[in-house]
Amino acid sequence: RHPEVLWAQRPETLLVTINLRDIKNEKVTLLPDRLTFSGTANGTEYAFDIELFAEVVPEESKQAKTDYSLHMIIKKKAEDEPYWPRLTKEKVKLAYLRTDFDRWVDEDELEEQEGAAGGMQGFPGMEGMDFSQFGQGGDMNFDAMMGGAGDMEDEEEEEEEDAAADKAEAKQ
């Protein structure tokens, strides 16, 4: 019997998930051109043997097992190779093998994300900032940059005074 196998990819890696709860006696073999698995879950034997579309680097690949699945990050050998059209070498439909759309990122989407970040990956919302106003030497007009936020202290003091006056009126 075959387990459900989900896969997605990035430019340099494959993301493979074997969906089985409480896998026991698992044996995963990753060769440059092949991925094999065997294991037991709930008393049932599961196995598969997939000839991969292109070569991978087993020594630079990783796996982690949870209570629900076995996850693998498999390093592609050719880093400049375009996205794989499928996981298998042969163009066959395997009922147990599916695309993991939750983890899938298309090549053009990845480029858009990198381009939209404008060199600020990991800092969302900063892609439209005008950094030319920083580090020009001389005086930096922080009030202008803060958009009048310097007035905030005055407003806070007024609010505190109003609140104190309201409390005094309420006591009377």
C-alpha positions in Angstrom: 0.0 0.0 0.0 1.2 3.6 -0.8 1.1 6.5 1.7 -0.1 9.9 0.5 3.0 11.8 -0.7 2.9 15.6 -1.2 5.6 17.6 -2.9 6.4 21.2 -3.7 9.6 23.0 -4.7 11.8 26.0 -4.5 14.7 26.9 -6.9 17.2 24.8 -5.0 15.1 22.3 -3.0 12.2 19.9 -3.1 9.8 19.8 -0.2 8.4 16.2 0.2 5.9 15.2 2.9 4.8 11.6 3.6 1.4 11.8 5.3 1.2 9.0 7.8 0.2 9.1 11.4 2.5 7.4 13.9 5.0 6.0 11.4 7.0 3.0 12.8 10.0 1.2 11.4 10.4 3.8 8.7 13.2 3.4 6.2 14.0 6.2 3.8 16.6 5.8 1.1 17.6 8.9 -0.9 19.9 8.3 -3.8 20.9 10.9 -6.4 18.1 9.7 -8.7 15.7 7.9 -6.5 13.6 8.2 -3.3 12.3 5.0 -1.5 10.3 4.7 1.6 8.9 1.8 3.7 7.2 1.9 7.1 4.3 0.8 9.2 1.4 2.9 10.5 -1.6 1.5 12.4 -0.5 -2.0 11.6 -0.4 -1.5 7.8 2.7 -1.7 5.7 3.4 1.3 3.4 6.0 1.7 0.7 6.9 3.6 -2.5 9.8 3.9 -4.9 10.1 7.0 -7.0 12.7 7.6 -9.7 13.2 11.4 -9.5 12.9 13.8 -12.4 16.5 15.0 -12.0 19.4 14.4 -9.6 19.5 15.5 -6.0 22.2 15.7 -3.3 21.4 13.2 -0.6 24.2 14.4 1.8 22.7 18.0 1.8 19.1 16.8 2.3 17.3 16.7 5.7 14.2 14.9 7.2 12.1 15.3 10.3 9.4 13.1 11.6 6.3 14.3 13.5 3.4 12.4 14.9 1.5 13.1 11.7 4.0 12.9 8.9 7.6 12.7 7.7 9.0 15.9 6.1 12.0 16.1 3.8 13.9 19.0 2.3 15.8 17.5 -0.6 18.6 19.5 -2.2 18.5 19.7 -6.0 21.9 19.0 -7.7 21.6 21.6 -10.5 21.0 24.9 -8.8 20.5 26.8 -12.1 18.0 24.2 -13.3 14.5 25.5 -13.9 11.6 24.3 -11.8 10.8 20.6 -12.3 7.6 19.9 -14.2 7.0 16.9 -12.0 8.7 14.9 -9.2 9.0 11.6 -11.2 11.3 11.0 -14.2 8.6 9.2 -16.2 5.5 11.2 -17.1 3.0 9.0 -15.2 0.2 9.8 -12.8 0.7 8.1 -9.5 -2.5 8.2 -7.4 -0.7 8.6 -4.1 1.6 11.5 -5.3 0.1 15.0 -5.2 1.3 18.6 -5.5 1.4 20.3 -2.1 -0.4 23.5 -3.0 -0.1 24.8 0.6 3.7 24.9 0.2 4.0 25.5 -3.6 5.4 28.8 -4.9 5.6 29.3 -8.7 8.8 30.5 -10.2 7.2 33.8 -11.3 5.6 34.3 -7.9 9.0 33.8 -6.2 10.6 36.5 -8.5 7.7 38.8 -7.7 8.1 38.4 -4.0 11.9 39.0 -4.3 11.3 42.1 -6.5 8.5 43.5 -4.4 10.7 43.3 -1.3 13.1 45.7 -3.0 16.0 44.2 -1.2 14.2 44.3 2.2 13.3 40.6 2.5 12.1 39.9 6.0 11.0 43.5 6.5 7.4 43.6 5.3 6.0 47.1 4.5 9.3 48.7 3.9 9.4 48.2 0.1 7.9 51.7 -0.6 10.0 53.7 1.8 12.1 56.5 0.5 15.5 55.9 2.0 17.0 59.0 0.3 15.9 61.1 3.2 18.2 59.2 5.5 21.9 59.9 5.9 22.1 63.0 3.7 24.3 64.6 6.3 23.4 67.9 8.0 20.1 68.2 9.8 17.5 65.6 9.6 14.0 67.0 10.1 12.6 64.3 12.4 9.3 66.2 12.8 8.8 66.1 9.0 9.7 62.4 8.9 7.4 61.6 11.8 4.6 63.5 10.1 3.9 65.8 13.1 4.2 63.1 15.6 6.0 65.6 17.9 2.6 67.0 18.7 1.6 63.7 20.3 3.1 64.7 23.7 0.9 67.8 23.8 -2.2 65.8 22.9 -1.4 63.2 25.6 -1.0 65.9 28.3 -4.4 67.4 27.3 -6.1 64.0 27.4 -4.6 63.4 30.9 -5.8 66.8 32.1 -9.3 66.1 30.7 -9.5 62.7 32.3 -8.4 64.2 35.7 -11.1 66.9 35.4 -13.7 64.3 34.5 -12.8 62.3 37.6 -13.0 65.4 39.8 -16.5 66.2 38.4 -17.6 62.6 38.9 -16.6 62.7 42.6 -18.8 65.8 43.2 
